[in-house]
Amino acid sequence: MNIVVTGGAGFIGSTLVRRLLDLGCSVSVIDDLSGGREENLPNHPGVTLHRLRIGTDTADQVEAVVADADMVYHLASPIGVALAHQARYEVVENILSSGIAVVRACKAHRRPLVLTSSSEIYGGGLPRPLREADPSCLDIAPRWGYASAKMALEQMGAGLCLEHGVPVWLIRPFNIAGIRQRSETGLVVASFVAAAMQNRPLDVHGDGSQLRSFLHVEDAADALMAVTSAASLAGRPINIGSESPITIGALARLVLDIVGSASPIIQTPYDDMFDGLFTHATSRIPDIGLIKGATDWRPHRSLDDAIRDCWRGMADDTPRLPPTTVSRL
């Protein structure tokens, strides 16, 4: 099979590309390298990189690549809470324009689509594992522009599947970590690992009591492939993530233990973030009963594994700095 992976040079996309190559597929990657890296892609004759920014002005080029494919994975997206606060217009426009171009191309050529959405759709979360049927609680706060754009694409994908008969799986990933993740994205595991490696302070937002769970990127790639074997999951949201929660404060301490760093942990009050416009989620843990009931997929790798793999991936290009003197949390 020839598979298209948008955002295939990112840390999740490049892991998926490797999985697909192992299965004997050829892979066409569409990526503008604004967030991914060409060196993330394996040097393999089965990989073709189309360096292309997906949007309304490149829709014809996207459609030409999709026309030659058997299936499409749409992973390309801006990421990061900071980016959602600092560039709301551009983030929403990017998600919508790129997603519309991909969905329309799949509609034109009737190509099955795995569309990655986001757990941000659940808003502030609930004090229990979140189910796909839980309502979203979004408002006009900057953070939820990202989530609202993802929700709009879910609606398009569901329409493509249920009204036009093209298989579409709507994936809501919860926090993912592992090899080739970069701290520039602002994602917490990579940010903590990079800071620990450089003996810089680990910045915990709020009091660190917020709950998250972290899925190893290899398990995430396995989930993205597993859903396509379950026709019953097409046209509906599907959570993927880990069921093992940890507080962000405990995560910071775990990273320091694994990396062997003496970096301090500091706290930044929410009111000091993004001009006081920061919206936080107290708990973001998935209920993954849906995918577990329909497929053989289960998470197999631990958070410790994800931290070590993230650390290993950064080791070659992250210099050590002298320790910073700041009071420990």
Buried (B, 14 or more C-beta within 10 A) or exposed (E): EBBBBBBBBBBBBBBBBBBBBEEEBBBBBBBBBEBBBEEBBEEEEBBBBBEBBBBEEBBEBBBEBBEEBEBBBBBBBBBBBBBBBEBBEEBBBBBBBBBBBBBBBBBEBEBBBBBBBBBBBBBBBBEEBBBBEBEEEBEEBBBBBBBBBBBBBBEBBBBBBEEEEBBBBBBBBBBBBBBBBBBEBBBBBBBBBBBBBBBBBBBBBBEBEBBBBBBBBBBBBBBBBBBBEBEEBBBBBBBBBBBEBBBBBEBBBBBBEBBEBEBBBBBEEBEEBBEEEBBEBEBBBBBBEBBBEBBEBEBEBBBEBBBBBBBEBBEEEBEEEEEBEEEEB
